[in-house]
Amino acid sequence: MLAHGARAWNAGALDDFLSDYDPAPTTSFVTPTAVRHGIAAIRAGYASRFAPGAQRDSLHFEHLEVDVLGPDVVNAIAYYVLVRGDSVTSRGPTSLVMHRTNGRWRIIHDHSS
């Protein structure tokens, strides 16, 4: 799922990127400055990065750890890395609580710093 998200991000496909989030209104995204609930609010936080002509650095993830919390629920911890050319522009931890429904993993809580 993280590889899918990185490919969608790098392709500038916001809807595809957001498809990894559960569409429930309780889905949350925590940043250093805000807590957003629901896909519309999460989309609003990302929209400027996906606007035509916007600069969006390439995304990949490193050092993935997965802890099973229960049947069909995991906490995935990794570092997101944004790169422009050969320079890292941003790097930080991300913790993703995900659940599996209908055979697909979806994010229900994203805490990225």
C-alpha positions, 0 to 999 in steps of 0.5 A: 500500500505504501508503494502504491501511495508513493507512485500516486504521489509521484504521478500527481494523482491526488485521488489515487493517493487518497484512495488509500485512506478509508472514506469514513468521516472518522479517518484522521490525519495528524500533522504538527499543526492540525488534526484533520478528519475525513477525506475532504479535510485531508484532501484540502491539506494536500490540494496545493501540492497537487495543483497544476504547476505546483512543485511536489517532491518525489516521495518514498518510504524507508524503515517500515515496521508493522505491528499487528494490533488485532485481526485486520488492524495494523500500525505501520511506522516508517519514515517518509522521504521527499526528494528533489533531484539528489537532495532530501527536502523533507524527512520524518516519521509517519505512523499509520493505523490501517485496517483491512476491509474487503481484502484491501488495507486502508488508512484510518489514522495517519500521524506524520511529523 
